[in-house]
Amino acid sequence: MDISYLNFNSNFNVLVTGGAGFIGSNLCEALVKNGNKVTCLDNFATGKKENINHLIGNSKFTLIEGDIRNLDDCKKACSNIDYVLHQAALGSVPRSINDPITSNDVNVSGFLNMLVASRDTNVKRFIYAASSSTYGDSESLPKIEDNIGKPLSPYAITKYVNELYADIFSKTYGIETIGLRYFNVFGRKQDPNGAYAAVIPKFVMQLIAHKSPKINGDGSFSRDFTYIDNVIQMNILSMLTNKKDAVNTVYNVAYGERTTLNELINLLKDSLSIFDSHIPNINIEYGPNRQGDVPHSLASIEKAKKLLNYNPKFNIKNGLKEAINWYWENLNKNVSI
């Protein structure tokens, strides 16, 4: 990843929770590469050691195997930390519907533990992964930070509660917080396996295996797909800002364009056809809409542009171009699904 345009090269002490996961491991790599000392806290429930193996042994990288549901683990990880990038969570709407108790334990109780640990160790700023699911049943497009609806899943409730807790901690204890509402992030290191796999790597793996991807619904649902490097940029900008009006708030993290699932499939087929000429001929299957899914999602990124100078470099097309090379090299090793 190239983030040289941010003029970012520092020696902060940064904690990345969930640092062995998809987004967290990419953040760890970017931060270490640019001179920071990084502590990764992960219990490997969903994160993978292979995502950070190349960092282990680096003098600027420390791995703590621990659980955010354990306050002592959180306090240990926060010791001598300047910035917390809190990515640890149990993602997935369907997972939260199937097991709301565990989702709440990790996403709410674990989040509160991290806030308390950050407060007690005098962390400079707590930056956390929020979610576009917070917009719930709001039908307005584009999604603007101050206009949300009612949550449509236990997962969405947990992420909204995170924002409420962060707001209270900033007002009550004076800790600086920034919430980043991620919109459908994709890119390298994203796991295509499991019942709760994200749609892009899952579709890619199925297409590589010459199997028919299954779309929930008729394919007209749309998302603001966001490449991982845009997410890295927002986390770094959230660390660097010195504007008082830029902290203790939430931001959308997206590109600001929406793509239907049918359009996504066509883009994936086109991109993969470079490697395999049979892929464009694979049929697509359609099934019922998935419970808790929002029909359409499109972010306004004006607030992030104005207050953080956010300038996303990757739309869906050039993001996929970057990602497909990684997907092909890594997912093609094992296409049995």
C-alpha positions in Angstrom: 0.0 0.0 0.0 1.2 3.5 -0.8 0.2 6.1 1.7 3.1 8.4 1.0 0.7 11.1 -0.2 -0.4 11.5 3.5 3.2 12.6 4.4 2.8 10.1 7.3 5.9 8.9 8.9 6.0 8.9 12.7 6.9 7.0 15.8 3.6 6.7 17.6 2.8 3.8 19.9 -0.4 2.4 18.4 -2.6 -0.4 19.6 -4.6 -2.2 17.0 -7.3 -4.5 18.5 -8.3 -7.3 16.2 -4.9 -6.7 14.6 -4.8 -10.2 13.0 -8.1 -9.7 11.2 -8.7 -8.4 7.7 -8.8 -4.6 8.4 -6.6 -4.8 11.5 -3.7 -6.6 9.9 -3.7 -4.1 7.0 -3.5 -1.3 9.6 -0.7 -3.0 11.5 1.3 -3.4 8.3 0.8 0.2 7.2 1.7 1.6 10.6 4.8 -0.5 11.0 5.9 0.3 7.5 5.7 4.0 8.3 7.8 3.9 11.5 5.3 3.4 14.3 5.5 0.9 17.1 2.4 -1.3 16.9 0.9 -3.6 19.5 -1.6 -6.1 18.1 -4.3 -7.5 20.5 -6.2 -10.5 19.1 -7.7 -13.7 20.5 -7.7 -15.3 17.0 -11.4 -16.1 17.1 -11.7 -14.7 13.6 -8.3 -13.2 13.0 -5.5 -15.3 11.5 -1.8 -15.5 12.5 -0.9 -15.8 8.8 -2.1 -12.2 8.3 0.7 -10.9 10.7 3.3 -13.6 10.4 5.6 -11.3 8.4 5.4 -8.7 11.2 6.3 -11.1 14.1 10.0 -10.6 14.9 10.0 -7.0 13.8 11.2 -4.8 16.7 8.4 -2.4 16.0 5.7 -5.0 16.4 4.3 -6.7 19.5 1.7 -9.4 19.6 -0.5 -9.9 22.6 -2.8 -12.8 22.5 -5.8 -11.8 24.6 -9.5 -11.1 24.6 -11.2 -7.7 24.8 -13.8 -9.3 27.1 -11.0 -9.5 29.7 -10.4 -6.1 31.2 -6.9 -7.1 32.3 -5.9 -8.0 28.8 -7.2 -4.6 27.6 -5.3 -2.7 30.2 -2.1 -4.6 29.5 -2.5 -3.9 25.7 -3.1 -0.2 26.4 0.0 0.4 28.5 2.1 3.2 27.0 -0.1 3.6 24.0 -0.8 6.9 22.2 -3.6 5.8 19.9 -6.0 2.9 20.0 -7.4 1.7 16.7 -10.2 -0.5 17.9 -11.1 -3.0 15.2 -11.9 -6.1 17.3 -15.5 -7.2 16.9 -17.7 -10.0 15.8 -18.9 -8.9 12.5 -21.8 -10.1 10.3 -25.5 -9.4 10.6 -26.5 -13.1 10.2 -24.0 -14.2 12.9 -25.6 -11.7 15.3 -29.1 -13.0 14.5 -28.0 -16.6 15.1 -26.1 -15.7 18.3 -27.0 -12.3 19.7 -25.5 -13.0 23.1 -21.9 -13.5 21.9 -22.1 -10.6 19.5 -23.2 -8.4 22.4 -20.5 -9.7 24.7 -17.7 -9.0 22.2 -19.1 -5.8 20.6 -20.6 -4.1 23.6 -18.9 -5.4 26.8 -15.6 -5.8 25.0 -15.9 -2.3 23.6 -16.6 -0.9 27.1 -13.6 -2.7 28.5 -11.4 -1.0 25.8 -12.8 2.4 26.6 -12.2 1.9 30.3 -8.7 0.6 29.7 -7.9 3.6 27.4 -9.2 6.0 29.9 -7.3 4.5 32.8 -4.0 4.4 30.8 -4.3 8.0 29.5 -4.5 7.0 25.8 -4.5 10.1 23.6 -7.3 9.1 21.3 -9.6 6.2 20.8 -10.5 5.5 17.2 -13.0 2.7 16.6 -14.6 0.8 13.8 -18.2 1.8 13.7 -20.6 0.5 11.0 -22.9 1.6 8.2 -25.4 -0.8 9.7 -26.2 1.9 12.2 -28.3 3.6 9.5 -30.8 0.8 9.9 -34.2 1.4 8.3 -33.4 4.9 7.2 -34.3 5.1 3.5 -32.6 8.4 2.8 -29.6 8.4 0.4 -26.9 9.3 0.6 -26.4 8.4 4.3 -25.5 11.4 6.4 -23.9 11.0 9.8 -26.6 12.8 11.8 -29.6 11.1 10.2 -29.9 7.4 11.2 -32.9 5.0 11.5 -33.8 2.1 13.7 -31.3 -0.8 13.7 -32.3 -3.9 11.7 -30.2 -6.5 13.5 -28.5 -7.3 16.9 -25.2 -6.4 15.2 -26.4 -3.0 14.2 -27.6 -2.4 17.8 -24.1 -3.3 19.1 -22.4 -0.9 16.8 -24.8 2.0 17.6 -24.3 1.3 21.4 -20.5 1.7 20.7 -21.2 5.2 19.4 -23.3 6.1 22.4 -20.6 4.8 24.8 -17.9 6.7 23.0 -19.9 9.9 23.2 -20.5 9.5 26.9 -16.8 8.7 27.6 -15.7 11.8 25.7 -18.1 14.0 27.6 -17.7 12.4 31.0 -14.0 11.5 31.1 -12.5 13.8 28.4 -11.0 11.0 26.3 -10.9 11.9 22.6 -12.9 9.5 20.4 -13.6 9.1 16.7 -15.9 6.5 15.2 -15.5 5.3 11.6 -18.6 3.9 10.0 -17.2 1.5 7.5 -19.2 0.8 4.3 -18.6 -2.7 2.9 -14.8 -2.9 3.0 -13.0 -5.2 0.7 -9.4 -6.0 -0.3 -6.4 -8.2 0.4 -6.4 -10.6 3.4 -10.2 -10.7 3.5 -11.3 -14.3 4.3 -13.6 -16.0 1.7 -14.4 -19.0 4.0 -17.0 -19.6 6.5 -20.8 -19.0 6.8 -20.3 -15.2 7.4 -17.7 -14.5 4.6 -17.9 -11.1 3.0 -19.6 -11.1 -0.4 -16.6 -10.1 -2.7 -14.0 -12.7 -1.6 -16.8 -15.3 -1.4 -17.9 -14.6 -4.9 -14.4 -14.5 -6.2 -13.6 -17.9 -4.7 -16.7 -19.4 -6.2 -16.0 -18.0 -9.6 -12.4 -19.3 -9.5 -13.8 -22.7 -8.6 -16.3 -22.4 -11.6 -19.2 -22.5 -9.1 -22.3 -20.4 -9.4 -22.3 -17.5 -6.9 -25.7 -17.1 -5.1 -27.1 -13.6 -4.7 -29.6 -12.9 -2.0 -32.5 -11.3 -3.7 -32.7 -10.2 -7.3 -29.3 -8.5 -7.4 -30.7 -5.0 -7.3 -29.6 -4.3 -3.7 -26.7 -1.8 -3.8 -23.7 -1.1 -1.6 -21.0 1.5 -1.3 -18.0 -0.9 -1.6 -14.9 0.5 0.0 -11.3 -0.6 -0.8 -9.1 -1.3 2.2 -6.6 1.5 1.4 -9.4 4.1 1.8 -10.0 2.7 5.3 -6.3 2.9 6.2 -6.3 6.5 5.1 -9.2 7.4 7.3 -7.7 5.7 10.4 -4.4 7.6 9.9 -6.1 10.9 9.3 -8.1 10.3 12.5 -4.8 9.9 14.3 -3.2 13.0 12.8 -5.9 15.6 13.1 -5.4 18.4 15.6 -8.8 20.1 14.8 -11.0 20.3 17.9 -14.2 20.0 15.9 -12.9 16.9 14.1 -12.8 14.7 17.2 -15.6 13.2 19.4 -17.7 12.5 16.4 -18.3 9.8 13.8 -17.5 9.7 10.1 -18.6 7.6 7.1 -15.8 5.7 5.5 -16.6 4.9 1.9 -16.0 6.1 -1.6 -19.4 7.7 -2.2 -20.6 5.5 -5.1 -23.0 2.6 -5.0 -22.9 -0.6 -7.0 -25.6 -3.2 -7.3 -24.8 -6.9 -6.7 -25.5 -7.6 -10.3 -23.1 -4.9 -11.4 -20.6 -6.3 -8.9 -20.8 -9.8 -10.4 -20.2 -8.4 -13.8 -17.1 -6.4 -12.6 -15.7 -9.5 -10.9 -16.2 -11.6 -14.0 -14.5 -9.0 -16.2 -11.6 -8.7 -13.8 -11.1 -12.5 -13.4 -11.5 -13.2 -17.2 -7.9 -12.0 -17.5 -6.8 -15.1 -15.6 -9.5 -17.6 -16.8 -11.6 -17.1 -19.9 -14.3 -19.5 -18.7 -15.3 -17.4 -15.8 -17.6 -14.9 -17.7 -19.8 -17.8 -18.7 -20.6 -19.0 -15.2 -24.3 -18.6 -14.3 -25.5 -16.8 -11.3 -28.1 -18.2 -8.8 -30.6 -16.0 -7.0 -32.2 -16.7 -3.6 -34.5 -15.0 -1.1 -33.5 -11.7 0.5 -31.4 -12.1 3.6 -33.0 -11.2 7.0 -31.7 -7.9 8.4 -30.2 -6.7 5.0 -30.6 -3.0 4.1 -31.7 -2.7 0.5 -29.4 0.2 -0.5 -26.4 1.9 1.0 -24.6 5.0 -0.2 -22.4 7.2 2.0 -22.0 10.9 2.0 -18.3 11.5 2.6 -18.5 15.3 2.7 -18.0 15.5 6.5 -14.8 13.5 6.3 -13.5 15.5 3.4 -14.2 18.8 5.2 -12.9 18.0 8.7 -10.2 15.3 8.0 -9.2 16.1 4.4 -10.3 12.6 3.4 -9.5 11.9 -0.3 -10.3 8.3 -1.2 -8.0 7.0 -3.9 -9.9 3.8 -4.9 -13.4 3.5 -6.4 -14.9 0.0 -6.9 -13.2 -0.5 -10.3 -9.7 0.4 -9.5 -10.0 -1.2 -6.0 -11.1 -4.5 -7.5 -8.2 -4.2 -10.0 -5.8 -4.1 -7.0 -7.6 -6.7 -5.1 -8.2 -9.3 -7.8 -4.4 -9.9 -8.2 -4.2 -10.7 -4.5 -7.4 -12.8 -4.6 -6.2 -14.8 -7.6 -2.7 -15.5 -6.1 -4.0 -16.4 -2.7 -7.5 -17.9 -3.2 -6.5 -19.9 -6.3 -4.3 -22.0 -4.0 -7.4 -23.7 -2.6 -10.6 -23.4 -4.5 -12.5 -26.2 -2.7 -15.5 -24.6 -1.1 
